[in-house]
């Protein structure tokens, strides 16, 4: 009888010990839940950063939220594209352009420095997403393409007013010598749905037929998907960090913001609006800005639903 009681007590003790032992064993093998990495919002010349419902950030923008400089977000997914999926502190989710995020705690935005685009033996520099010397950011709700070559930075955004096409243009000279810029030489070509040149519009003539439509934006152009830099070999001495927003003062264009012919000395800049003829159902366009003997090309696209 004593032998049976001893066996039962031993079994009971083993039964009590097993759950604790098993718990310790499995507890060691279960990894802790991953913590989403965090990033800090860097406003690169804009007042706030849009969070959109779609990763492409197609226009018109479907805003989920607007982020302030220095605000913290959680990185939910990263497809290595133009945008990342983020979560805000108030529980909203959406997509933010990668260039507005910096990993780690809040840090001051890096100071802008002179940059060089890839070598352009034919004198033509073409904007391509991800290429040396290129950047893009939002000035309000308008997307700006920025391109630097030979010390000259050109930034453009294009809006459809429903009456004329208005290009906001800024030229900043850090080349060390004077450059000449004449807006009457700028060209805007429609590539699709049909091929044609859209004529430059004399601002003085537009002033005579003054209308609010010249300034009321119906849609803003974006970079087409085809404008992506695919060459991995860089031919540049310095790579762009981020371009300052030279168009910030043109957020509300008016008749006084016309871009006039100018000769820019070192460290001088000029900005203003240039108007072009408008065509219906615009899709693919190419804007050319002439600075001395250099040509800066900007591919632009209007979504078909506009």
C-alpha atoms as a printed R data frame, in Angstrom:
    type eleno elety resid chain resno      x      y       z
1   ATOM     1    CA   UNK     A     1  0.000  0.000   0.000
2   ATOM     2    CA   UNK     A     2  2.810  2.357   0.876
3   ATOM     3    CA   UNK     A     3  4.460  1.484  -2.446
4   ATOM     4    CA   UNK     A     4  1.292  2.417  -4.381
5   ATOM     5    CA   UNK     A     5  0.961  5.724  -2.501
6   ATOM     6    CA   UNK     A     6  4.586  6.544  -3.224
7   ATOM     7    CA   UNK     A     7  4.107  5.894  -6.968
8   ATOM     8    CA   UNK     A     8  0.944  8.054  -7.059
9   ATOM     9    CA   UNK     A     9  2.733 10.898  -5.256
10  ATOM    10    CA   UNK     A    10  5.663 10.698  -7.668
11  ATOM    11    CA   UNK     A    11  3.334 10.824 -10.675
12  ATOM    12    CA   UNK     A    12  1.465 13.787  -9.190
13  ATOM    13    CA   UNK     A    13  4.722 15.624  -8.625
14  ATOM    14    CA   UNK     A    14  5.789 14.906 -12.207
15  ATOM    15    CA   UNK     A    15  2.451 16.162 -13.498
16  ATOM    16    CA   UNK     A    16  2.851 19.385 -11.554
17  ATOM    17    CA   UNK     A    17  6.411 19.858 -12.756
18  ATOM    18    CA   UNK     A    18  5.703 19.204 -16.456
19  ATOM    19    CA   UNK     A    19  3.585 22.295 -17.247
20  ATOM    20    CA   UNK     A    20  6.192 24.601 -15.753
21  ATOM    21    CA   UNK     A    21  8.990 22.866 -17.630
22  ATOM    22    CA   UNK     A    22  7.008 22.856 -20.888
23  ATOM    23    CA   UNK     A    23  6.139 26.502 -20.459
24  ATOM    24    CA   UNK     A    24  9.796 27.371 -19.989
25  ATOM    25    CA   UNK     A    25 10.728 25.345 -23.055
26  ATOM    26    CA   UNK     A    26  8.157 26.818 -25.403
27  ATOM    27    CA   UNK     A    27  8.614 30.294 -23.943
28  ATOM    28    CA   UNK     A    28 12.216 30.265 -25.121
29  ATOM    29    CA   UNK     A    29 11.215 29.329 -28.675
30  ATOM    30    CA   UNK     A    30  8.408 31.886 -29.249
31  ATOM    31    CA   UNK     A    31  9.883 35.106 -30.631
32  ATOM    32    CA   UNK     A    32  8.676 38.449 -29.354
33  ATOM    33    CA   UNK     A    33  6.215 40.292 -31.565
34  ATOM    34    CA   UNK     A    34  8.146 42.490 -34.049
35  ATOM    35    CA   UNK     A    35  8.030 46.215 -33.421
36  ATOM    36    CA   UNK     A    36  7.280 48.326 -36.502
37  ATOM    37    CA   UNK     A    37 10.238 50.569 -37.373
38  ATOM    38    CA   UNK     A    38  9.629 54.273 -36.940
39  ATOM    39    CA   UNK     A    39 10.559 57.214 -39.116
40  ATOM    40    CA   UNK     A    40 10.565 60.984 -38.782
41  ATOM    41    CA   UNK     A    41  8.835 63.336 -41.222
42  ATOM    42    CA   UNK     A    42 11.191 65.753 -42.976
43  ATOM    43    CA   UNK     A    43  9.385 68.532 -44.827
44  ATOM    44    CA   UNK     A    44 12.005 69.371 -47.498
45  ATOM    45    CA   UNK     A    45 10.625 72.816 -48.306
46  ATOM    46    CA   UNK     A    46  6.903 72.055 -47.958
47  ATOM    47    CA   UNK     A    47  4.621 73.043 -45.076
48  ATOM    48    CA   UNK     A    48  3.187 69.544 -44.565
49  ATOM    49    CA   UNK     A    49  3.489 66.106 -46.098
50  ATOM    50    CA   UNK     A    50  0.472 64.347 -47.669
51  ATOM    51    CA   UNK     A    51 -0.556 60.824 -46.655
52  ATOM    52    CA   UNK     A    52 -2.589 59.244 -49.457
53  ATOM    53    CA   UNK     A    53 -4.863 56.233 -49.720
54  ATOM    54    CA   UNK     A    54 -2.990 54.863 -52.784
55  ATOM    55    CA   UNK     A    55  0.680 54.031 -53.187
56  ATOM    56    CA   UNK     A    56  0.890 55.769 -56.579
57  ATOM    57    CA   UNK     A    57 -0.333 59.104 -55.158
58  ATOM    58    CA   UNK     A    58 -2.315 59.713 -58.332
59  ATOM    59    CA   UNK     A    59 -4.009 63.057 -58.832
60  ATOM    60    CA   UNK     A    60 -6.343 64.257 -57.578
61  ATOM    61    CA   UNK     A    61 -4.792 63.215 -54.280
62  ATOM    62    CA   UNK     A    62 -6.965 61.050 -52.021
63  ATOM    63    CA   UNK     A    63 -5.671 62.406 -48.712
64  ATOM    64    CA   UNK     A    64 -5.827 60.332 -45.549
65  ATOM    65    CA   UNK     A    65 -3.923 62.844 -43.407
66  ATOM    66    CA   UNK     A    66 -1.298 65.588 -43.489
67  ATOM    67    CA   UNK     A    67  1.905 65.213 -41.465
68  ATOM    68    CA   UNK     A    68  3.862 67.982 -39.774
69  ATOM    69    CA   UNK     A    69  7.634 68.331 -39.786
70  ATOM    70    CA   UNK     A    70  9.262 66.173 -37.106
71  ATOM    71    CA   UNK     A    71  6.193 63.983 -36.627
72  ATOM    72    CA   UNK     A    72  6.774 60.278 -35.994
73  ATOM    73    CA   UNK     A    73  5.172 57.476 -38.060
74  ATOM    74    CA   UNK     A    74  5.417 53.680 -38.093
75  ATOM    75    CA   UNK     A    75  6.616 51.937 -41.263
76  ATOM    76    CA   UNK     A    76  4.035 49.227 -42.004
77  ATOM    77    CA   UNK     A    77  5.402 48.022 -45.354
78  ATOM    78    CA   UNK     A    78  8.101 48.950 -47.836
79  ATOM    79    CA   UNK     A    79  7.894 47.758 -51.449
80  ATOM    80    CA   UNK     A    80 11.076 49.716 -52.307
81  ATOM    81    CA   UNK     A    81  9.034 52.024 -54.530
82  ATOM    82    CA   UNK     A    82  8.408 55.771 -54.453
83  ATOM    83    CA   UNK     A    83  6.159 55.505 -51.372
84  ATOM    84    CA   UNK     A    84  5.998 53.548 -48.093
85  ATOM    85    CA   UNK     A    85  2.928 52.481 -46.153
86  ATOM    86    CA   UNK     A    86  2.880 54.184 -42.772
87  ATOM    87    CA   UNK     A    87  0.758 54.389 -39.637
88  ATOM    88    CA   UNK     A    88  0.203 57.729 -37.911
89  ATOM    89    CA   UNK     A    89  0.103 58.313 -34.179
90  ATOM    90    CA   UNK     A    90 -3.690 58.718 -34.320
91  ATOM    91    CA   UNK     A    91 -4.160 55.312 -35.975
92  ATOM    92    CA   UNK     A    92 -4.510 56.273 -39.644
93  ATOM    93    CA   UNK     A    93 -2.735 54.326 -42.396
94  ATOM    94    CA   UNK     A    94 -1.680 55.465 -45.843
95  ATOM    95    CA   UNK     A    95  1.270 56.119 -48.132
96  ATOM    96    CA   UNK     A    96  4.004 58.760 -47.891
97  ATOM    97    CA   UNK     A    97  6.707 59.597 -50.428
98  ATOM    98    CA   UNK     A    98 10.011 58.074 -49.331
99  ATOM    99    CA   UNK     A    99 11.916 61.348 -49.656
100 ATOM   100    CA   UNK     A   100  9.886 62.862 -46.795
101 ATOM   101    CA   UNK     A   101 10.896 60.201 -44.261
102 ATOM   102    CA   UNK     A   102 14.071 59.775 -42.284
103 ATOM   103    CA   UNK     A   103 14.725 56.703 -40.143
104 ATOM   104    CA   UNK     A   104 15.343 57.093 -36.432
105 ATOM   105    CA   UNK     A   105 14.613 59.954 -34.035
106 ATOM   106    CA   UNK     A   106 13.831 63.468 -35.192
107 ATOM   107    CA   UNK     A   107 16.847 65.111 -36.793
108 ATOM   108    CA   UNK     A   108 17.235 68.416 -38.637
109 ATOM   109    CA   UNK     A   109 16.947 68.090 -42.406
110 ATOM   110    CA   UNK     A   110 20.358 67.881 -44.083
111 ATOM   111    CA   UNK     A   111 21.567 71.154 -45.549
112 ATOM   112    CA   UNK     A   112 21.211 71.358 -49.300
113 ATOM   113    CA   UNK     A   113 24.492 71.141 -51.157
114 ATOM   114    CA   UNK     A   114 25.548 71.634 -54.780
115 ATOM   115    CA   UNK     A   115 24.810 68.583 -56.903
116 ATOM   116    CA   UNK     A   116 25.678 67.385 -60.358
117 ATOM   117    CA   UNK     A   117 23.529 65.436 -62.770
118 ATOM   118    CA   UNK     A   118 25.021 62.693 -64.920
119 ATOM   119    CA   UNK     A   119 27.313 63.774 -67.742
120 ATOM   120    CA   UNK     A   120 25.381 65.265 -70.679
121 ATOM   121    CA   UNK     A   121 27.672 65.309 -73.712
122 ATOM   122    CA   UNK     A   122 24.876 66.606 -75.981
123 ATOM   123    CA   UNK     A   123 23.877 69.398 -73.609
124 ATOM   124    CA   UNK     A   124 20.524 67.800 -72.724
125 ATOM   125    CA   UNK     A   125 19.684 66.842 -69.135
126 ATOM   126    CA   UNK     A   126 16.509 64.786 -68.743
127 ATOM   127    CA   UNK     A   127 14.584 64.351 -65.490
128 ATOM   128    CA   UNK     A   128 14.311 60.709 -64.427
129 ATOM   129    CA   UNK     A   129 13.145 59.470 -61.033
130 ATOM   130    CA   UNK     A   130 16.131 58.196 -59.058
131 ATOM   131    CA   UNK     A   131 18.770 59.594 -61.415
132 ATOM   132    CA   UNK     A   132 21.744 61.620 -60.143
133 ATOM   133    CA   UNK     A   133 20.846 65.287 -59.744
134 ATOM   134    CA   UNK     A   134 17.074 64.740 -59.692
135 ATOM   135    CA   UNK     A   135 14.501 65.159 -56.966
136 ATOM   136    CA   UNK     A   136 10.729 65.558 -56.686
137 ATOM   137    CA   UNK     A   137  8.500 66.884 -53.950
138 ATOM   138    CA   UNK     A   138  5.133 68.514 -53.416
139 ATOM   139    CA   UNK     A   139  4.585 72.267 -53.344
140 ATOM   140    CA   UNK     A   140  1.146 72.235 -51.756
141 ATOM   141    CA   UNK     A   141 -0.710 69.662 -53.866
142 ATOM   142    CA   UNK     A   142  1.399 70.262 -57.005
143 ATOM   143    CA   UNK     A   143  4.249 67.873 -57.739
144 ATOM   144    CA   UNK     A   144  7.570 69.574 -58.525
145 ATOM   145    CA   UNK     A   145 10.318 68.001 -60.627
146 ATOM   146    CA   UNK     A   146 13.824 69.276 -59.807
147 ATOM   147    CA   UNK     A   147 16.877 68.734 -62.016
148 ATOM   148    CA   UNK     A   148 20.467 69.928 -61.520
149 ATOM   149    CA   UNK     A   149 23.178 69.903 -64.184
150 ATOM   150    CA   UNK     A   150 26.471 71.812 -64.365
151 ATOM   151    CA   UNK     A   151 25.622 73.818 -61.263
152 ATOM   152    CA   UNK     A   152 22.221 75.015 -62.516
153 ATOM   153    CA   UNK     A   153 19.022 73.790 -60.874
154 ATOM   154    CA   UNK     A   154 15.697 73.973 -62.717
155 ATOM   155    CA   UNK     A   155 12.393 73.145 -61.007
156 ATOM   156    CA   UNK     A   156  9.008 72.913 -62.710
157 ATOM   157    CA   UNK     A   157  5.398 72.051 -61.984
158 ATOM   158    CA   UNK     A   158  2.572 72.099 -64.513
159 ATOM   159    CA   UNK     A   159 -1.093 72.928 -63.889
160 ATOM   160    CA   UNK     A   160 -4.161 72.740 -66.110
161 ATOM   161    CA   UNK     A   161 -6.346 75.800 -65.465
162 ATOM   162    CA   UNK     A   162 -9.045 74.666 -67.875
163 ATOM   163    CA   UNK     A   163 -8.177 77.631 -70.098
164 ATOM   164    CA   UNK     A   164 -4.371 77.592 -70.433
165 ATOM   165    CA   UNK     A   165 -1.558 75.398 -69.140
166 ATOM   166    CA   UNK     A   166  0.492 77.175 -66.479
167 ATOM   167    CA   UNK     A   167  4.067 76.084 -65.811
168 ATOM   168    CA   UNK     A   168  5.652 77.270 -62.578
169 ATOM   169    CA   UNK     A   169  9.396 77.491 -63.234
170 ATOM   170    CA   UNK     A   170 12.392 78.310 -61.030
171 ATOM   171    CA   UNK     A   171 16.025 78.547 -62.127
172 ATOM   172    CA   UNK     A   172 18.846 78.774 -59.544
173 ATOM   173    CA   UNK     A   173 22.402 79.407 -60.660
174 ATOM   174    CA   UNK     A   174 25.277 77.953 -58.646
175 ATOM   175    CA   UNK     A   175 27.583 77.446 -61.638
176 ATOM   176    CA   UNK     A   176 30.047 80.269 -60.925
177 ATOM   177    CA   UNK     A   177 29.253 82.136 -64.154
178 ATOM   178    CA   UNK     A   178 26.315 84.052 -65.614
179 ATOM   179    CA   UNK     A   179 23.487 82.218 -67.375
180 ATOM   180    CA   UNK     A   180 20.778 83.579 -69.637
181 ATOM   181    CA   UNK     A   181 17.163 82.442 -69.386
182 ATOM   182    CA   UNK     A   182 14.400 83.494 -71.798
183 ATOM   183    CA   UNK     A   183 10.917 82.017 -71.210
184 ATOM   184    CA   UNK     A   184  9.890 82.658 -74.825
185 ATOM   185    CA   UNK     A   185 12.288 79.840 -75.784
186 ATOM   186    CA   UNK     A   186 10.631 77.312 -73.454
187 ATOM   187    CA   UNK     A   187  8.701 74.600 -75.287
188 ATOM   188    CA   UNK     A   188  5.893 72.256 -74.267
189 ATOM   189    CA   UNK     A   189  5.178 69.276 -76.525
190 ATOM   190    CA   UNK     A   190  2.186 66.996 -76.287
191 ATOM   191    CA   UNK     A   191  3.276 63.390 -76.874
192 ATOM   192    CA   UNK     A   192 -0.021 61.582 -76.276
193 ATOM   193    CA   UNK     A   193 -2.775 61.132 -77.269
194 ATOM   194    CA   UNK     A   194 -1.405 63.074 -80.252
195 ATOM   195    CA   UNK     A   195  1.924 64.638 -81.168
196 ATOM   196    CA   UNK     A   196  1.948 68.445 -81.372
197 ATOM   197    CA   UNK     A   197  3.619 71.532 -79.921
198 ATOM   198    CA   UNK     A   198  1.643 73.693 -77.508
199 ATOM   199    CA   UNK     A   199  2.421 77.349 -78.216
200 ATOM   200    CA   UNK     A   200  3.949 79.710 -75.663
201 ATOM   201    CA   UNK     A   201  1.420 82.337 -74.589
202 ATOM   202    CA   UNK     A   202  2.473 85.986 -74.287
203 ATOM   203    CA   UNK     A   203  1.657 87.079 -70.711
204 ATOM   204    CA   UNK     A   204  0.897 90.629 -71.869
205 ATOM   205    CA   UNK     A   205 -1.783 89.309 -74.217
206 ATOM   206    CA   UNK     A   206 -3.173 87.150 -71.425
207 ATOM   207    CA   UNK     A   207 -3.377 90.225 -69.219
208 ATOM   208    CA   UNK     A   208 -5.579 91.969 -71.763
209 ATOM   209    CA   UNK     A   209 -8.051 89.090 -71.622
210 ATOM   210    CA   UNK     A   210 -7.750 88.905 -67.842
211 ATOM   211    CA   UNK     A   211 -9.666 85.977 -66.368
212 ATOM   212    CA   UNK     A   212 -9.594 84.070 -63.099
213 ATOM   213    CA   UNK     A   213 -9.173 80.887 -65.149
214 ATOM   214    CA   UNK     A   214 -5.519 81.772 -65.709
215 ATOM   215    CA   UNK     A   215 -4.856 81.090 -62.036
216 ATOM   216    CA   UNK     A   216 -7.510 78.535 -61.009
217 ATOM   217    CA   UNK     A   217 -5.908 75.096 -61.036
218 ATOM   218    CA   UNK     A   218 -8.071 72.203 -62.192
219 ATOM   219    CA   UNK     A   219 -5.366 69.531 -62.248
220 ATOM   220    CA   UNK     A   220 -1.620 69.215 -61.706
221 ATOM   221    CA   UNK     A   221  0.734 67.113 -63.773
222 ATOM   222    CA   UNK     A   222  2.785 64.282 -62.291
223 ATOM   223    CA   UNK     A   223  5.783 62.268 -63.437
224 ATOM   224    CA   UNK     A   224  4.834 59.451 -65.850
225 ATOM   225    CA   UNK     A   225  5.694 55.875 -64.780
226 ATOM   226    CA   UNK     A   226  8.145 55.608 -67.689
227 ATOM   227    CA   UNK     A   227 10.407 58.362 -66.278
228 ATOM   228    CA   UNK     A   228 12.486 56.048 -64.085
229 ATOM   229    CA   UNK     A   229 16.271 55.902 -63.966
230 ATOM   230    CA   UNK     A   230 17.432 52.336 -64.652
231 ATOM   231    CA   UNK     A   231 21.199 52.716 -65.185
232 ATOM   232    CA   UNK     A   232 23.069 51.573 -62.083
233 ATOM   233    CA   UNK     A   233 26.427 53.103 -63.066
234 ATOM   234    CA   UNK     A   234 26.628 56.707 -61.913
235 ATOM   235    CA   UNK     A   235 28.663 59.275 -63.854
236 ATOM   236    CA   UNK     A   236 28.404 61.984 -61.239
237 ATOM   237    CA   UNK     A   237 30.860 63.480 -58.791
238 ATOM   238    CA   UNK     A   238 28.209 64.471 -56.275
239 ATOM   239    CA   UNK     A   239 24.789 62.919 -55.649
240 ATOM   240    CA   UNK     A   240 21.771 64.956 -54.672
241 ATOM   241    CA   UNK     A   241 20.619 64.852 -51.038
242 ATOM   242    CA   UNK     A   242 17.539 66.999 -51.376
243 ATOM   243    CA   UNK     A   243 16.739 70.038 -53.444
244 ATOM   244    CA   UNK     A   244 15.482 73.210 -51.760
245 ATOM   245    CA   UNK     A   245 12.032 74.307 -52.871
246 ATOM   246    CA   UNK     A   246 12.633 77.350 -55.100
247 ATOM   247    CA   UNK     A   247  8.938 77.415 -56.046
248 ATOM   248    CA   UNK     A   248  7.666 77.878 -52.483
249 ATOM   249    CA   UNK     A   249  6.850 81.544 -53.108
250 ATOM   250    CA   UNK     A   250  4.661 80.636 -56.103
251 ATOM   251    CA   UNK     A   251  2.087 78.594 -54.176
252 ATOM   252    CA   UNK     A   252 -0.530 81.260 -55.079
253 ATOM   253    CA   UNK     A   253  0.425 82.506 -58.572
254 ATOM   254    CA   UNK     A   254 -1.018 85.775 -59.842
255 ATOM   255    CA   UNK     A   255 -0.405 88.246 -62.655
256 ATOM   256    CA   UNK     A   256  2.700 89.608 -60.902
257 ATOM   257    CA   UNK     A   257  4.399 86.189 -60.848
258 ATOM   258    CA   UNK     A   258  5.264 86.105 -64.572
259 ATOM   259    CA   UNK     A   259  8.653 84.588 -65.399
260 ATOM   260    CA   UNK     A   260 10.628 87.285 -67.266
261 ATOM   261    CA   UNK     A   261 13.819 87.048 -69.289
262 ATOM   262    CA   UNK     A   262 16.826 87.289 -67.000
263 ATOM   263    CA   UNK     A   263 20.587 87.031 -66.770
264 ATOM   264    CA   UNK     A   264 21.429 85.253 -63.531
265 ATOM   265    CA   UNK     A   265 24.778 85.750 -61.877
266 ATOM   266    CA   UNK     A   266 26.312 83.223 -59.487
267 ATOM   267    CA   UNK     A   267 24.003 82.431 -56.547
268 ATOM   268    CA   UNK     A   268 21.074 84.243 -58.179
269 ATOM   269    CA   UNK     A   269 17.705 82.722 -58.980
270 ATOM   270    CA   UNK     A   270 14.513 83.580 -60.830
271 ATOM   271    CA   UNK     A   271 11.029 82.099 -60.683
272 ATOM   272    CA   UNK     A   272  7.608 82.750 -62.129
273 ATOM   273    CA   UNK     A   273  4.748 81.418 -64.223
274 ATOM   274    CA   UNK     A   274  4.820 80.621 -67.940
275 ATOM   275    CA   UNK     A   275  1.653 79.891 -69.929
276 ATOM   276    CA   UNK     A   276  1.114 77.552 -72.853
277 ATOM   277    CA   UNK     A   277 -1.711 76.671 -75.198
278 ATOM   278    CA   UNK     A   278 -4.038 74.003 -73.829
279 ATOM   279    CA   UNK     A   279 -5.359 70.912 -75.608
280 ATOM   280    CA   UNK     A   280 -8.174 68.648 -74.472
281 ATOM   281    CA   UNK     A   281 -7.524 65.182 -73.041
282 ATOM   282    CA   UNK     A   282 -3.856 65.823 -72.308
283 ATOM   283    CA   UNK     A   283 -1.863 62.801 -71.174
284 ATOM   284    CA   UNK     A   284  1.890 62.726 -71.904
285 ATOM   285    CA   UNK     A   285  3.916 65.932 -72.269
286 ATOM   286    CA   UNK     A   286  7.531 67.071 -72.433
287 ATOM   287    CA   UNK     A   287  8.575 70.483 -71.094
288 ATOM   288    CA   UNK     A   288 11.909 71.926 -72.210
289 ATOM   289    CA   UNK     A   289 13.646 74.743 -70.331
290 ATOM   290    CA   UNK     A   290 16.593 76.401 -72.108
291 ATOM   291    CA   UNK     A   291 19.354 77.877 -69.930
292 ATOM   292    CA   UNK     A   292 22.169 79.245 -72.103
293 ATOM   293    CA   UNK     A   293 23.246 76.281 -74.250
294 ATOM   294    CA   UNK     A   294 21.796 73.684 -71.874
295 ATOM   295    CA   UNK     A   295 18.399 72.015 -72.258
296 ATOM   296    CA   UNK     A   296 16.507 70.697 -69.238
297 ATOM   297    CA   UNK     A   297 13.791 68.186 -70.172
298 ATOM   298    CA   UNK     A   298 10.878 67.293 -67.907
299 ATOM   299    CA   UNK     A   299  8.457 64.456 -68.724
300 ATOM   300    CA   UNK     A   300  4.992 65.169 -67.320
301 ATOM   301    CA   UNK     A   301  1.675 63.380 -67.335
302 ATOM   302    CA   UNK     A   302 -1.962 64.195 -66.626
303 ATOM   303    CA   UNK     A   303 -4.020 61.231 -65.383
304 ATOM   304    CA   UNK     A   304 -6.678 60.249 -67.917
305 ATOM   305    CA   UNK     A   305 -9.508 60.912 -65.496
306 ATOM   306    CA   UNK     A   306 -8.603 64.580 -65.576
